[in-house]
Amino acid sequence: MKKMTRSMTATYDISCTAMSWDNVDEDWLRVPRKWDASGISRFMLWNGPVSSVFDIVTFGVLYFVICPACTGGQLFSRISGQEGRASAPVTLLSLAGIAAATCLPFTPLGGALGLAPLPAAYFAWLAAIVAGYMALATAVKKLYMRRYGEWL
């Protein structure tokens, strides 16, 4: 388990290295700006619930749908045991990290780390949940920007 945690953390960390090359909207760069963190709590109040809803949906699907499908109907507890766009480097490294983390369980290295491949149904559910999250997050972003005139 420790090996798996380290490899997944490393995959995530590597995908985040491109953040310093992310794009910034031109209108944001026109005037010097002072860092103002006062909007962070407001941002969290708007976007935290959106993320939480989709976290709950994702874990619910994994627990009540995917897990029983993989274990012959048993739940885990019963088993033994946007306006701007991200820059190309951010997008590519994020996608590479997702691809590596997704493919790893299907490789011999994944087996050595104790990872098991997920069933195809998981990926269909995942696509639907991610699409829903993106749609809702974009709608909340537009409402937030309309109300406060900025995005953080």
SEKEBA-655113 format. One record per residue: residue number from 1; residue in one letter; chain; x negated, y negated, z of N, C-alpha, C, O in turn. Coordinates in Angstrom, 3 decimals. Atoms other than C-alpha are relative to their C-alpha. Layout:
[dovex NUM,'a','A',[X,Y,Z],[X,Y,Z],[X,Y,Z],[X,Y,Z]]
...
This chain:
[dovex 1,'m','A',[-0.826,1.189,0.000],[0.000,0.000,0.000],[-0.870,-1.251,0.000],[-0.541,-2.238,-0.657]]
[dovex 2,'k','A',[0.879,1.158,-0.066],[-2.861,-2.369,0.804],[-0.596,-0.306,-1.374],[-0.699,-1.469,-1.765]]
[dovex 3,'k','A',[0.542,0.187,1.349],[-4.398,-1.799,-2.662],[1.040,-0.648,-0.902],[0.722,-1.563,-1.663]]
[dovex 4,'m','A',[-1.068,0.532,0.846],[-1.049,-2.510,-4.329],[0.225,-1.473,0.318],[0.360,-2.281,-0.601]]
[dovex 5,'t','A',[-0.226,1.382,-0.381],[-0.555,-5.732,-2.358],[-1.120,-0.888,-0.523],[-0.861,-1.974,-1.043]]
[dovex 6,'r','A',[1.126,0.791,0.498],[-4.033,-6.960,-3.245],[0.051,-0.163,-1.511],[-0.218,-1.252,-2.017]]
[dovex 7,'s','A',[-0.022,0.106,1.462],[-3.622,-6.173,-6.950],[1.130,-0.902,-0.471],[0.957,-1.648,-1.435]]
[dovex 8,'m','A',[-1.112,0.871,0.385],[-0.222,-7.894,-7.145],[-0.313,-1.451,0.354],[0.027,-2.355,-0.409]]
[dovex 9,'t','A',[0.389,1.355,-0.391],[-1.567,-10.938,-5.256],[-1.010,-0.551,-0.984],[-0.910,-1.710,-1.387]]
[dovex 10,'a','A',[1.007,0.447,0.957],[-4.555,-11.128,-7.591],[0.647,-0.333,-1.339],[0.282,-1.325,-1.971]]
[dovex 11,'t','A',[-0.700,0.265,1.258],[-2.260,-10.916,-10.626],[0.717,-1.338,0.071],[0.641,-2.130,-0.868]]
[dovex 12,'y','A',[-0.702,1.272,-0.177],[-0.146,-13.790,-9.279],[-0.996,-1.159,0.052],[-0.784,-2.184,-0.597]]
[dovex 13,'d','A',[0.992,1.062,-0.129],[-3.211,-15.861,-8.340],[-0.606,-0.363,-1.350],[-0.761,-1.541,-1.671]]
[dovex 14,'i','A',[0.588,0.257,1.323],[-4.746,-15.474,-11.797],[0.985,-0.758,-0.882],[0.587,-1.671,-1.605]]
[dovex 15,'s','A',[-0.977,0.693,0.847],[-1.506,-16.560,-13.476],[0.182,-1.453,0.418],[0.627,-2.269,-0.389]]
[dovex 16,'c','A',[-0.147,1.385,-0.487],[-1.509,-19.739,-11.331],[-1.204,-0.878,-0.327],[-1.140,-2.091,-0.133]]
[dovex 17,'t','A',[1.200,0.801,0.246],[-5.003,-20.843,-12.392],[0.190,-1.032,-1.103],[-0.594,-1.976,-1.193]]
[dovex 18,'a','A',[-0.208,0.940,1.101],[-3.605,-22.664,-15.421],[0.776,-1.248,0.412],[0.962,-2.140,-0.415]]
[dovex 19,'m','A',[-0.827,1.140,-0.422],[-1.548,-25.146,-13.354],[-0.678,-1.348,-0.226],[-0.003,-2.335,-0.516]]
[dovex 20,'s','A',[0.676,1.287,0.182],[-4.221,-27.834,-13.634],[0.063,-0.492,-1.447],[-0.223,-1.661,-1.708]]
[dovex 21,'w','A',[-0.140,0.395,1.406],[-3.654,-27.864,-17.418],[1.454,-0.220,-0.397],[1.751,-0.366,-1.583]]
[dovex 22,'d','A',[-1.416,0.145,0.330],[0.110,-28.256,-17.192],[0.271,-1.366,-0.624],[-0.453,-2.328,-0.370]]
[dovex 23,'n','A',[-0.393,1.252,0.645],[1.814,-30.948,-19.272],[0.697,-0.920,0.987],[1.375,-0.472,1.912]]
[dovex 24,'v','A',[-0.704,1.011,-0.772],[3.034,-34.178,-17.730],[0.717,-0.882,-1.010],[0.134,-1.280,-2.019]]
[dovex 25,'d','A',[-0.773,0.842,0.921],[5.794,-36.208,-19.389],[-0.684,-1.348,-0.195],[-1.194,-1.935,0.760]]
[dovex 26,'e','A',[0.663,1.258,0.349],[4.438,-39.307,-21.176],[0.503,-1.171,0.830],[-0.298,-1.988,1.284]]
[dovex 27,'d','A',[-0.535,1.134,-0.757],[6.789,-41.711,-19.380],[-0.487,0.009,1.447],[-0.534,-1.043,2.084]]
[dovex 28,'w','A',[0.521,-0.100,-1.366],[5.426,-40.459,-16.050],[-1.430,-0.545,0.075],[-1.856,-1.011,1.132]]
[dovex 29,'l','A',[1.397,0.424,0.021],[1.859,-41.374,-17.104],[-0.174,-1.483,-0.319],[-1.288,-1.998,-0.228]]
[dovex 30,'r','A',[0.116,1.397,0.453],[2.620,-44.937,-18.240],[-0.452,-0.962,1.098],[-1.156,-1.931,0.812]]
[dovex 31,'v','A',[0.388,0.885,-1.103],[2.165,-46.539,-14.811],[-0.661,0.825,1.103],[-0.305,1.985,1.311]]
[dovex 32,'p','A',[0.615,-0.721,-1.120],[-0.074,-45.593,-11.880],[1.053,0.316,1.059],[1.970,-0.472,1.289]]
[dovex 33,'r','A',[-0.979,-0.408,-1.004],[1.820,-43.741,-9.194],[-0.707,0.389,1.286],[-1.806,0.943,1.276]]
[dovex 34,'k','A',[0.476,-0.403,-1.310],[1.296,-43.254,-5.498],[0.753,1.263,0.400],[1.960,1.365,0.177]]
[dovex 35,'w','A',[-0.648,-1.232,-0.422],[2.001,-39.812,-4.096],[1.027,-0.329,1.072],[0.709,-0.945,2.089]]
[dovex 36,'d','A',[-1.091,0.227,-0.940],[5.347,-39.950,-2.329],[0.710,1.330,0.209],[1.405,1.821,-0.680]]
[dovex 37,'a','A',[-0.568,-1.314,-0.281],[6.445,-36.736,-0.667],[1.403,-0.085,0.596],[1.958,0.933,1.009]]
[dovex 38,'s','A',[-1.311,0.148,-0.638],[9.734,-38.159,0.618],[1.105,0.746,-0.743],[2.111,1.111,-0.135]]
[dovex 39,'g','A',[-1.028,-0.688,0.768],[11.704,-36.493,-2.179],[-0.035,1.515,0.131],[0.867,2.199,-0.354]]
[dovex 40,'i','A',[0.131,-1.455,-0.078],[10.508,-32.991,-1.322],[1.138,0.621,0.800],[1.675,1.655,0.404]]
[dovex 41,'s','A',[-1.093,-0.585,-0.790],[13.112,-32.397,1.384],[1.308,-0.057,-0.782],[2.107,0.878,-0.729]]
[dovex 42,'r','A',[-1.204,0.110,0.839],[15.843,-33.654,-0.958],[-0.034,1.057,-1.100],[0.978,1.700,-1.377]]
[dovex 43,'f','A',[0.185,-1.027,1.026],[14.464,-31.390,-3.707],[0.321,1.384,0.563],[1.006,2.180,-0.080]]
[dovex 44,'m','A',[-0.239,-1.309,-0.612],[14.522,-28.416,-1.322],[1.480,0.216,0.286],[1.989,1.326,0.129]]
[dovex 45,'l','A',[-1.429,-0.142,-0.289],[18.127,-29.117,-0.327],[0.814,0.284,-1.261],[1.837,0.965,-1.193]]
[dovex 46,'w','A',[-0.699,-0.237,1.267],[19.202,-29.107,-3.996],[-0.371,1.339,-0.611],[0.501,2.084,-1.058]]
[dovex 47,'n','A',[0.462,-1.175,0.746],[17.083,-26.285,-5.375],[-0.190,1.244,0.853],[-0.200,2.355,0.322]]
[dovex 48,'g','A',[0.128,-1.153,-0.882],[16.616,-24.046,-2.343],[1.188,0.941,-0.096],[1.002,2.149,-0.245]]
[dovex 49,'p','A',[-1.156,-0.895,0.114],[20.195,-22.739,-2.472],[0.077,0.722,-1.347],[0.491,1.880,-1.409]]
[dovex 50,'v','A',[-0.018,-0.643,1.321],[19.894,-22.053,-6.214],[-0.938,1.205,0.003],[-0.554,2.292,-0.428]]
[dovex 51,'s','A',[0.958,-1.110,-0.053],[16.777,-19.929,-5.676],[0.487,1.093,0.944],[0.348,2.281,0.653]]
[dovex 52,'s','A',[-0.472,-0.986,-0.970],[18.304,-18.256,-2.634],[1.109,0.873,-0.570],[1.125,2.083,-0.344]]
[dovex 53,'v','A',[-1.084,-0.785,0.608],[21.423,-17.203,-4.547],[-0.579,1.064,-0.926],[-0.149,2.217,-0.896]]
[dovex 54,'f','A',[0.553,-0.965,0.946],[19.329,-15.555,-7.229],[-0.937,0.998,0.681],[-1.057,2.132,0.216]]
[dovex 55,'d','A',[0.768,-0.977,-0.779],[16.968,-13.966,-4.699],[0.942,1.055,0.573],[0.661,2.251,0.502]]
[dovex 56,'i','A',[-0.970,-0.928,-0.587],[19.989,-12.430,-2.977],[0.581,0.918,-1.076],[0.717,2.122,-0.858]]
[dovex 57,'v','A',[-0.536,-0.820,1.096],[21.449,-11.258,-6.308],[-1.041,1.027,-0.443],[-0.717,2.198,-0.638]]
[dovex 58,'t','A',[1.057,-0.915,0.440],[18.101,-9.756,-7.349],[-0.191,1.138,0.996],[-0.210,2.306,0.607]]
[dovex 59,'f','A',[0.193,-1.049,-0.994],[17.576,-7.897,-4.091],[1.242,0.869,0.143],[1.132,2.070,0.388]]
[dovex 60,'g','A',[-1.231,-0.783,-0.042],[21.227,-6.838,-4.055],[0.061,1.014,-1.126],[0.420,2.171,-0.906]]
[dovex 61,'v','A',[0.009,-0.923,1.140],[20.930,-5.328,-7.524],[-1.043,1.088,0.208],[-0.778,2.262,-0.049]]
[dovex 62,'l','A',[1.030,-1.009,-0.257],[17.677,-3.613,-6.597],[0.458,1.009,1.057],[0.256,2.212,0.897]]
[dovex 63,'y','A',[-0.377,-0.862,-1.115],[19.128,-2.234,-3.349],[1.234,0.847,-0.289],[1.259,2.043,0.004]]
[dovex 64,'f','A',[-1.273,-0.707,0.165],[22.658,-1.310,-4.381],[0.198,0.648,-1.370],[1.085,1.486,-1.529]]
[dovex 65,'v','A',[-0.176,-0.555,1.347],[22.213,-0.485,-8.099],[-1.220,0.820,-0.424],[-1.105,2.015,-0.698]]
[dovex 66,'i','A',[1.201,-0.661,0.517],[18.639,0.356,-9.093],[-0.467,1.118,0.933],[-0.724,2.235,0.484]]
[dovex 67,'c','A',[0.482,-1.020,-0.946],[17.580,2.199,-5.929],[0.889,1.250,0.006],[0.364,2.358,-0.102]]
[dovex 68,'p','A',[-0.826,-1.214,0.053],[20.614,4.526,-5.853],[-0.123,0.748,-1.338],[-0.069,1.977,-1.377]]
[dovex 69,'a','A',[0.143,-0.653,1.301],[20.181,5.165,-9.589],[-1.281,0.829,-0.073],[-1.325,1.853,-0.755]]
[dovex 70,'c','A',[1.289,-0.704,0.036],[16.578,6.254,-8.998],[-0.098,1.108,1.041],[-0.992,1.951,0.968]]
[dovex 71,'t','A',[0.128,-0.951,-1.108],[17.258,8.317,-5.888],[1.205,0.905,0.134],[1.460,1.446,1.210]]
[dovex 72,'g','A',[-1.145,-0.899,-0.044],[20.335,10.289,-6.767],[1.162,-0.532,0.822],[1.899,0.246,1.428]]
[dovex 73,'g','A',[-1.141,0.601,-0.676],[22.808,7.851,-5.241],[-0.248,-0.452,1.417],[0.670,-0.967,2.055]]
[dovex 74,'q','A',[0.281,0.417,-1.367],[21.062,7.153,-1.927],[-0.552,-1.425,0.032],[-1.340,-1.818,-0.828]]
[dovex 75,'l','A',[0.555,1.321,-0.211],[20.378,3.647,-0.684],[-1.392,0.136,0.600],[-1.739,1.184,1.145]]
[dovex 76,'f','A',[1.374,-0.038,-0.482],[16.831,2.780,0.299],[-0.078,0.383,1.474],[-0.978,1.117,1.883]]
[dovex 77,'s','A',[0.033,-0.288,-1.439],[17.662,2.953,4.007],[0.203,1.479,0.302],[-0.126,1.936,1.397]]
[dovex 78,'r','A',[-0.241,-1.435,-0.219],[18.641,6.614,3.576],[-1.075,0.878,-0.637],[-1.066,2.098,-0.472]]
[dovex 79,'i','A',[1.084,-0.762,0.617],[15.565,7.634,1.603],[-1.078,0.204,1.059],[-1.260,-0.619,1.956]]
[dovex 80,'s','A',[1.073,-0.234,-0.993],[12.717,9.173,3.528],[-0.925,-1.196,-0.062],[-1.491,-1.657,-1.053]]
[dovex 81,'g','A',[0.843,1.099,-0.090],[10.916,6.541,4.596],[0.820,-1.355,-0.255],[0.244,-2.442,-0.217]]
[dovex 82,'q','A',[0.879,0.808,-0.526],[14.372,-28.589,-18.264],[-0.441,-1.042,-0.977],[-0.443,-0.885,-2.198]]
[dovex 83,'e','A',[0.322,1.056,0.996],[13.242,-31.738,-19.613],[-1.400,0.247,-0.582],[-1.549,0.386,-1.797]]
[dovex 84,'g','A',[1.353,-0.254,0.455],[9.510,-31.184,-19.828],[-0.245,1.497,-0.111],[0.539,2.308,0.381]]
[dovex 85,'r','A',[0.343,-1.408,0.165],[7.847,-27.934,-20.744],[-1.371,0.251,0.609],[-2.219,-0.640,0.650]]
[dovex 86,'a','A',[1.311,-0.372,-0.528],[4.963,-26.102,-19.141],[-1.003,0.021,-1.145],[-0.644,0.263,-2.298]]
[dovex 87,'s','A',[1.044,-0.009,1.022],[1.655,-26.328,-20.976],[-0.241,1.429,-0.481],[0.182,2.399,0.148]]
[dovex 88,'a','A',[0.302,-1.320,0.565],[0.426,-23.482,-23.146],[-0.809,0.866,0.967],[-0.482,2.043,1.123]]
[dovex 89,'p','A',[0.728,-0.860,-0.938],[-2.171,-22.291,-20.571],[0.883,0.510,1.144],[0.770,1.670,1.537]]
[dovex 90,'v','A',[-0.882,-0.433,-1.085],[0.472,-22.205,-17.805],[0.944,1.082,-0.503],[1.115,2.112,0.150]]
[dovex 91,'t','A',[-0.938,-0.970,0.563],[2.965,-20.380,-20.022],[-0.694,1.316,-0.315],[-0.192,2.383,0.039]]
[dovex 92,'l','A',[0.699,-1.216,0.406],[0.418,-17.913,-21.407],[-0.520,0.805,1.190],[-0.382,2.028,1.218]]
[dovex 93,'l','A',[0.492,-0.749,-1.159],[-1.194,-17.042,-18.071],[1.144,0.538,0.841],[1.026,1.621,1.415]]
[dovex 94,'s','A',[-1.166,-0.513,-0.730],[2.221,-16.722,-16.415],[0.546,1.243,-0.690],[0.820,2.249,-0.037]]
[dovex 95,'l','A',[-0.490,-1.153,0.753],[3.415,-14.394,-19.180],[-0.968,1.180,0.084],[-0.546,2.333,0.174]]
[dovex 96,'a','A',[0.995,-1.070,-0.115],[0.143,-12.445,-19.011],[0.090,0.661,1.375],[-0.015,1.882,1.489]]
[dovex 97,'g','A',[-0.149,-0.560,-1.348],[0.575,-12.029,-15.253],[1.247,0.854,0.124],[1.214,1.929,0.723]]
[dovex 98,'i','A',[-1.253,-0.763,-0.023],[4.177,-10.888,-15.673],[-0.177,1.308,-0.767],[0.243,2.369,-0.306]]
[dovex 99,'a','A',[0.214,-1.208,0.815],[3.161,-8.458,-18.431],[-0.890,0.998,0.732],[-0.615,2.197,0.731]]
[dovex 100,'a','A',[0.901,-0.908,-0.724],[0.298,-7.052,-16.346],[0.717,0.665,1.166],[0.605,1.875,1.366]]
[dovex 101,'a','A',[-0.709,-0.561,-1.159],[2.465,-6.629,-13.247],[1.102,0.965,-0.430],[1.386,1.933,0.275]]
[dovex 102,'t','A',[-1.063,-0.865,0.503],[5.251,-5.053,-15.330],[-0.566,1.305,-0.553],[-0.007,2.377,-0.319]]
[dovex 103,'c','A',[0.580,-1.180,0.648],[3.003,-2.659,-17.259],[-0.822,0.871,0.939],[-0.943,2.076,0.717]]
[dovex 104,'l','A',[0.900,-0.732,-0.892],[0.714,-1.654,-14.380],[0.582,1.317,0.524],[-0.131,2.320,0.520]]
[dovex 105,'p','A',[-0.523,-1.279,-0.507],[3.071,0.989,-12.901],[0.079,1.106,-1.058],[0.165,2.285,-0.712]]
[dovex 106,'f','A',[-0.093,-0.981,1.080],[3.215,2.708,-16.313],[-1.370,0.533,-0.411],[-1.468,1.343,-1.333]]
[dovex 107,'t','A',[1.363,-0.407,0.354],[-0.573,3.201,-16.404],[-0.564,0.948,1.058],[-0.027,1.036,2.162]]
[dovex 108,'p','A',[0.647,-0.842,-1.006],[-2.866,5.702,-14.675],[-0.479,-0.807,1.215],[-0.427,-0.315,2.342]]
[dovex 109,'l','A',[0.425,0.847,-1.117],[-4.234,2.812,-12.568],[1.168,-0.278,0.942],[1.001,-0.286,2.161]]
[dovex 110,'g','A',[-1.187,0.219,-0.823],[-0.703,2.087,-11.370],[0.303,1.200,0.869],[0.644,1.052,2.043]]
[dovex 111,'g','A',[-0.211,-1.215,-0.770],[-0.313,5.694,-10.301],[-1.024,0.132,1.125],[-0.691,0.551,2.234]]
[dovex 112,'a','A',[1.047,-0.067,-1.022],[-3.628,5.533,-8.452],[0.263,-0.991,1.129],[-0.136,-0.756,2.270]]
[dovex 113,'l','A',[-0.337,1.004,-1.016],[-2.360,2.434,-6.622],[1.296,0.332,0.734],[1.693,-0.372,1.662]]
[dovex 114,'g','A',[-1.253,-0.396,-0.648],[0.843,4.243,-5.667],[1.222,-0.700,-0.551],[2.268,-0.727,0.097]]
[dovex 115,'l','A',[-1.130,0.677,0.624],[3.077,2.295,-8.041],[0.803,0.991,-0.833],[0.243,1.941,-1.379]]
[dovex 116,'a','A',[-0.867,-0.849,0.818],[6.049,3.921,-9.790],[0.710,-0.875,-1.023],[1.128,-1.984,-0.692]]
[dovex 117,'p','A',[-0.684,0.795,1.018],[7.589,2.722,-13.062],[1.477,-0.195,0.344],[2.125,0.694,0.897]]
[dovex 118,'l','A',[-1.414,0.294,-0.219],[10.988,1.066,-12.833],[0.830,0.540,-1.159],[0.328,0.652,-2.277]]
[dovex 119,'p','A',[-0.855,-0.510,1.078],[13.940,2.452,-14.817],[0.383,-1.125,-0.967],[0.326,-2.303,-0.616]]
[dovex 120,'a','A',[-0.369,0.975,1.032],[15.078,0.724,-18.016],[1.149,-0.902,0.450],[1.192,-2.076,0.086]]
[dovex 121,'a','A',[-1.140,0.809,-0.465],[18.293,-0.449,-16.315],[-0.469,-1.209,0.801],[0.167,-2.263,0.765]]
[dovex 122,'y','A',[0.530,1.121,-0.777],[16.192,-2.634,-14.020],[-0.292,-1.190,-0.906],[0.041,-2.326,-0.570]]
[dovex 123,'f','A',[0.407,1.086,0.881],[14.875,-4.651,-16.951],[1.202,-0.708,-0.623],[1.146,-1.912,-0.872]]
[dovex 124,'a','A',[-1.225,0.637,0.499],[18.382,-5.265,-18.325],[0.588,-0.913,1.073],[0.965,-2.049,0.788]]
[dovex 125,'w','A',[-0.493,0.833,-1.102],[19.542,-6.512,-14.915],[-0.907,-1.208,0.207],[-0.431,-2.327,0.401]]
[dovex 126,'l','A',[0.959,1.083,-0.196],[16.380,-8.570,-14.554],[0.192,-1.099,-1.045],[0.193,-2.283,-0.707]]
[dovex 127,'a','A',[-0.198,0.986,1.065],[16.931,-10.272,-17.918],[1.261,-0.830,0.254],[1.246,-2.049,0.082]]
[dovex 128,'a','A',[-1.249,0.717,-0.276],[20.517,-11.168,-16.984],[-0.152,-0.952,1.187],[0.325,-2.086,1.144]]
[dovex 129,'i','A',[0.184,0.840,-1.188],[19.523,-12.499,-13.559],[-0.906,-1.185,-0.308],[-0.615,-2.306,0.109]]
[dovex 130,'v','A',[0.914,1.089,0.352],[16.614,-14.543,-14.939],[0.709,-1.023,-0.895],[0.551,-2.229,-0.701]]
[dovex 131,'a','A',[-0.746,0.932,0.874],[18.837,-16.028,-17.673],[0.988,-0.833,0.822],[1.110,-2.040,0.609]]
[dovex 132,'g','A',[-0.925,0.734,-0.866],[21.440,-16.965,-15.066],[-0.720,-0.997,0.882],[-0.254,-2.122,1.064]]
[dovex 133,'y','A',[0.781,0.907,-0.843],[18.810,-18.466,-12.795],[-0.478,-1.210,-0.797],[-0.377,-2.346,-0.335]]
[dovex 134,'m','A',[0.494,1.102,0.827],[17.320,-20.529,-15.613],[1.123,-0.969,-0.353],[0.925,-2.184,-0.326]]
[dovex 135,'a','A',[-1.133,0.863,0.344],[20.746,-21.837,-16.640],[0.436,-0.844,1.196],[0.651,-2.048,1.061]]
[dovex 136,'l','A',[-0.432,0.741,-1.186],[21.743,-22.799,-13.099],[-1.063,-0.988,0.461],[-0.731,-2.114,0.832]]
[dovex 137,'a','A',[1.081,0.898,-0.409],[18.324,-24.286,-12.245],[-0.072,-1.220,-0.923],[-0.312,-2.335,-0.459]]
[dovex 138,'t','A',[0.010,1.116,0.941],[18.448,-26.415,-15.407],[1.173,-0.942,0.261],[1.012,-2.161,0.216]]
[dovex 139,'a','A',[-1.172,0.834,-0.297],[21.957,-27.639,-14.580],[-0.217,-0.805,1.279],[0.105,-1.992,1.320]]
[dovex 140,'v','A',[0.259,0.714,-1.254],[20.942,-28.531,-11.005],[-1.068,-1.063,-0.201],[-0.978,-2.145,0.379]]
[dovex 141,'k','A',[1.039,0.990,0.297],[17.830,-30.294,-12.314],[0.607,-1.229,-0.664],[0.286,-2.357,-0.289]]
[dovex 142,'k','A',[-0.633,1.138,0.684],[19.938,-32.456,-14.636],[0.852,-0.820,0.956],[0.824,-2.050,0.910]]
[dovex 143,'l','A',[-0.800,0.718,-1.002],[22.352,-33.322,-11.807],[-0.897,-0.787,0.954],[-0.614,-1.941,1.276]]
[dovex 144,'y','A',[0.936,0.636,-0.921],[19.459,-34.123,-9.494],[-0.618,-1.243,-0.642],[-0.681,-2.303,-0.018]]
[dovex 145,'m','A',[0.631,1.125,0.690],[17.754,-36.356,-12.074],[1.004,-1.121,-0.269],[0.649,-2.297,-0.191]]
[dovex 146,'r','A',[-1.024,0.991,0.208],[21.022,-38.120,-12.863],[0.260,-0.778,1.292],[0.466,-1.991,1.272]]
[dovex 147,'r','A',[-0.296,0.629,-1.288],[21.564,-38.810,-9.170],[-1.165,-0.829,0.537],[-0.955,-1.929,1.047]]
[dovex 148,'y','A',[1.153,0.655,-0.612],[17.993,-39.767,-8.132],[-0.953,-0.660,-0.992],[-1.880,-1.358,-0.581]]
[dovex 149,'g','A',[0.817,0.647,1.010],[16.434,-40.864,-11.430],[-1.423,0.512,-0.105],[-2.255,-0.115,-0.760]]
[dovex 150,'e','A',[1.345,-0.580,0.080],[13.371,-38.652,-10.987],[0.072,1.489,0.345],[1.057,1.988,0.890]]
[dovex 151,'w','A',[0.136,-1.406,-0.353],[12.224,-35.083,-10.632],[-1.254,0.099,0.837],[-2.366,0.167,0.313]]
[dovex 152,'l','A',[1.092,0.085,-0.961],[10.068,-35.061,-7.532],[-0.818,-1.177,-0.365],[-1.811,-1.469,0.301]]
